[in-house]
Amino acid sequence: MTEELANHYRRIIHELGEDPDREGLRDTPKRAAKAMQFLNRGYAQSLEEIVNGAVFESETDEMVLVKDIELYSMCEHHLLPFIGKCHIAYLPSGKVMGLSKFARIVDMYARRMQIQENLTRQIAEAVQRVTEAHGVAVVIEARHLCMMMRGVEKQNSSMTSSVMLGAFRVKQSTRQEFLTLVSGR
């Protein structure tokens, strides 16, 4: 597959008016193909493989929050990156998940061609499915290069998306506690 992707990149370079055989570009098609495979490696992963059984019995029933998980994803509309951070909270119902698994879940879904709104929902639903929590909340804040480098070219813009499930959706006080903790105010 890498060789086929490399051939496509070689053609793109040529179609843009460059010589894919010049010294600086000679290995670029192979490097670009490997980079694209790496940036989209989430397609080859599954939730079960990522979590790997790291869910444990616990009497904890208060909010658990993991903040500032960095993420790198690819806009499905322009194939340009968006970069940001994800905040995840859940209300355990007898089970807690290993801390690193939150970052792995974020990476698995972020390393696919995405829109931020869907990414936010996929992460929330995955945490809910694995932990069977009373509620899950996810907020993503990201900067989109498709808006910064092309089109309207707004360098200081960012996008925030949120998904609230279970108790975070129905209990205003729980939602507010989460948003206060995320914003640091």
Helices and strands as residue ranges (DSSP letters): H 2-15, G 23-25, H 28-39, G 41-44, H 47-51, E 55-57, E 64-75, E 81-91, E 95-97, H 99-110, E 113-114, H 116-131, E 135-144, H 145-148, E 159-166, H 167-170, H 172-183
